[in-house]
Amino acid sequence: MPVCVSASVHASFKKLAFFSATAGALILAGCTSPSGGSANLAPLTSDFGQPAQTSKAPVNMSKVRNYKLFIAPIIGAPLEVVTPLSLRFDTIVKTQSITLATNMETDADYILKGYFSNLTENNQTTVLYVWDVMDKQGNRVHRLQGQEKVSGKNGWSAVSATVMSKIADDTMADYFRWVSANAQ
């Protein structure tokens, strides 16, 4: 039976609300090249050395439902920004009948660990996000990443609930596609 995200994930987000955007920026700093531009991260390979499949192929949700997921607390974004994301995750996993592990459970097949940061430039704020998909042993097996641009130069205060909901939708769609194509 699925576990409610708002009870498990949302509570975890509250506990880690003290992490600032600076922490996320420091983590994401490793995603830049020495010349200061964004690096082109190579796709991770599977345990068998083959490139991870992330095509836009149809998703086999019955396969995805076979895998228990834990969504770790997000690093880098304030609670008021993360809350709409958490609520949207809750809706998605309930709608799709995805089984979630709680903080106390150790039997999740996959862990989604998210890192957020924002950049402000030219009256625009860009939300950068990276999700590491980790296996039971804590090994990163895939990386999901993206960005959303919004008008405004006020950092996190420029980021609306709608933007965070879209990030949740995109993240879960990418996760579902990856599991459908790659999980064994």
Secondary structure, 3 states (H helix, E strand, C coil): CCCCHHHHHHHHHHHCCCCCHHHHHHHHHHHECCCCCECCCCCCECCCCCECCCCCCCCCHHHHCCCCEEECCCECCCHHHHHHHHHHHHHHHHHHCCCECCCCCCCCCEEEEEEEEEEEECCEEEEEEEEEEECCCCCEEEEEEEEEEEECCCHHHHCCHHHHHHHHHHHHHHHHHHHHHHCC
